[in-house]
Amino acid sequence: MLIKLIQIIKDHRGDPCLGEVFLSKESVVASSVRSERGTMVTEAVNLGISKHVGVSSLTILEGGVAKRVIVIGSPREVKEKLGIKNILRG
């Protein structure tokens, strides 16, 4: 089953924007809290995201290759939404 999360990405000009990402719990291998001082996070706040919202960096496996994605929500919130009991915290 795929779960929709809101992802912070850079558009073709390099500006941060929000997008949707659909993940399965099997694809997520690690999560960590993303610093509120990070450039993308700061600019996401300028897009209308509350500065009190948690932001996580997830490591996912996509076609056998590890990839990092930045999503809205704390690692705990993401874990609960995906229905994952144990996840590595990096």
Sequence and secondary structure as in RCSB ss.txt:
>XXXX:A:sequence
MLIKLIQIIKDHRGDPCLGEVFLSKESVVASSVRSERGTMVTEAVNLGISKHVGVSSLTILEGGVAKRVIVIGSP
REVKEKLGIKNILRG
>XXXX:A:secstr
 EEEEEEEEE TTS EEEEEEEEEGGGEEEEEE  TTSHHHHHHHHTT  TTS EEEEEEEETTEEEEEEEES H
HHHHHHHT S  EE 
